[in-house]
């Protein structure tokens, strides 16, 4: 009763923390300009106007690209051009912290002008505009370890790194073909995707060419993985749920409910096995006391299991079957982290890609309370109850730094687990222990 009151108070005083989309930040040193968005980090050279380094910022800072004579250099008959004046940084939606919409960096080479434009969105797109009064060449960035795996298609250049699973796609003007470097005379605009190999983002970036792109990219060694059919089937199903609910948060809840409904037979079989074993526990303890010899004890236990029609390993087997499924589903939710940040939020959470205690503490409370009651329902004695309770308190803290979208999935799973456990144990008339028994307090008169 006290615990319920504490939870109620916490819910009443819950702060409505507002998280806006982070602006694009631009910093300049004597050698480079650094552009920082929520999930991307660009390093541009000042003198040559090239892309020096590029990092993605999902699940840590990951170095995707480093310059190797392939950072959008401007070449005139093979000679790299240098910038003749300081680059100009402009943008839309200027704030005290940066630019809320987009940033442009303009490099002037005299008879050539180059413009990098970076938008503030979930995608890994940026744009490169080239304006030249005479023919020049432009190099294109590569992330592949083996240049022979690069692909030159009509209107597209592709480079894929199978080790880091990162991809560069460069789209150029309609009907223009190129090999190695891109010839430019006049005005051209390149659309560049540089980031993780995520098909939903690729489709959003290049919707009109998505099918042909996937067919061509599928020929690159390592691009497709053996489990992609199942994984992307779930990814696209989740995307359909998001379109249906108009919310990533409700899509996560609905996705979890549907999957748990499908997996219920496995969970029911596991729970039934545990309940049957629990019913046999007095007989098991009696056999252990009667037979001190391990061989005779094992023989008697096997006979008991056979007569009762119980397989002691079935509960563990069902758990092992569910574990890879849980990992796969977890990966599907994690896949959408970038889009969580720009999806408009869920209830009080304005950014489901943010993590940390400030964002996840309410999930932490719900998870611990749900796990507490689940532990009481399933425990046979005080000792096992305390062991389960300690684990149920410690385990959620391991997730507190994860994006709120992932913690929402974990919390929803925990609530469903409590509901299903309560229903199953009531159905089979199995009683757990009470809070008073857990604390060693006398029973109420």
Buried (B, 14 or more C-beta within 10 A) or exposed (E): EEEEEEBEEBEEEEEEBEBEBBBBBBEBEEEBBBBBBBBBBBBBBBEBBBBBBBBBBBEEEBEBBBBEEBBBBBBBEEEBBBBEEEBEBEBBEEEEEBBBBBBBBBBBBEEBBBBBBBBBBBBBBBBBBBBBEEEBBBBBBBBBEBEEBBBEBEBBBBBBBBEBBBBBBBBBBEEEEBEEBBBBEEEBBBBBBBBBBBBBBBBBBBEEBBEBBBEBBEEBEEBBEEEEEEBBEBBBBBBEBBEEBEBBBBBBBBBBBEBBEEBBEBBBBBBBBBBBBBEBEEBBEEBEEEBEEEEEBEEBBEEBBEEEEBBBEBBEBBBEEBEEEBEBBBEBBBBBBBBBBBBEBBEEBBBBBBBEEEBBBBBBBBBBBBBBBBBBBBBEEEEEBEEBBEEBBEBBEEBBEBBBBBBBBBBBBBBBBBEBBBEBBEEEEBEBBEBEBBEEEEEEE
